[in-house]
Amino acid sequence: MTKKTVNTVLAVVLALMLCGAAVLVCGLTQKTEETSAASKIRIEEIEYDPEDREVSIEFAHAVRWKKAKVKILKDGRNYTRYIKELDSDECEVKVKRLKYGKRYKYRISGIKRRGAKRYTTISGTFRAIDR
């Protein structure tokens, strides 16, 4: 290889490395943007009404819905019957009888914080009590 060829190859490798670094930085910025505090959905309170067999989930801010699904789970069993109501700051779900005071998992999909770019799925646990 001539010195000119080596320099050309090094220039191409350097350019590819720089492009790769730029893509990597852009990817990290995008990831940070998606998971930033501004787009994170926070739940204020979850209550279980044993008489009506409803779980009410209140959000700390306004949300939007698209093809929403809500699941209340314990030991792999789904206790959700149907979504009764979706509002900009809460949702109500009709459920099979839950054991009062026990812990259950929830999974909510098709939701985003108002102003966020993408719909997402959130999950967590709650205790089946009426506050």
N, C-alpha and C positions, 0 to 999 in steps of 0.2 A: 504494500500500500504506500502511496505517496503521502507526503506531509499534507498536501491539499485535500486528499480524500479523507485522511484521519480528521482533519479540522472540520470538514463538512459533516462527517458522521457524528463528531462530538457536538456540533451545532444543532443537528437534528435531535440527538438524544437530549440535549439541554432544553430545546424547545418543547419536546414531548413531556419532559419532566415538569417544566413550568406550566404547561397546559393541564397536566394531570393534577398538579398542586392547586391550580385555579378551580378545577372541577371539584376537587375534594373540599376546598374551602367553601365553595358555593353550596355543596351538599350539606356541609355542617351548618351553614347559616340557615338553610331551609329547614333542617331538622330542628334547630333551636327555635326557629320561628313557629313551627307547628306545635311545639311543646312548651311555648312560653307561657308565662302566667296570664297574659292577655287572652289566650285561647283556651286555657284549662277550665274545665267545668267543675264547679264546686257544689256539693250538696249541703244544704243548710240543715235539713232535718228529714228523717224518715219515720213515719208513724204507722202502726198497725191498728185498725179498728176491728176487734174480734166480732162485734155484733153484725156489722155490714160486710165483714170479710174483705176489707179493702186495705191496700197499702198506699199511702200518700207520700210522694217524694217531692220535697220542696228544694228548689235550687236557689243559690245565693245571688243569682243574676238572671237576666233574660236569656232564653235559649230558643232555638228553632228546631223543627222536626222534619224528617224526610224518611218515609217508610219505616217508622219507628217500631221497635220491638223491645219489650221489657220482659225479662225472665226473673222469677224469684225461685231460687234453687236451694236444696239441701240434700246432701249425699247423692247427687246426680239426679234427683227427682225434681221436676218442674211443677211448681205450685201455682203458676199463673193461669188464670182462666181467659181473661181478655183485658185490653186497655180500655178503661172506662172514659178517661178524659185526658187530653193533652192541652196544656196552657203554655204561655210564654215563660212561666216561672215554676210550674209544677206538673206532675202527672199523677193520676189515680189509676190503680190497677186492681181489678177484681181477682181474688185468689181463692184457692181451696183453703180449708181451715189450717191455720198455722198454730203451732204450740206457743202459747204466750210466754214471753221471756227467753225463748230459744234464739240462737243465731242462725241467720240465713244469708245467702249470697244473692246479690242482684247483678244483672247485666243489662245495660241499656244501650241499644244501638240506634243509629239514624238520628243522632243528636249533635248539635254544635252550639257553642256559645254565640250569641248574636254578634255579628261582625267578624267571626272567624271564617276562614276560607273553606274548611273541609268538615264534613260530617264524620263522626267517630263513634267508638264504642267505649263506654266506661263501665267499671265493675268495682265491687267492694262488698262489705258485709254490713249487716245491721242486726239489732236485737228487736224481736217482734213485741214491742210495747206501745202503749198509747200514752202520749205525754200530756 
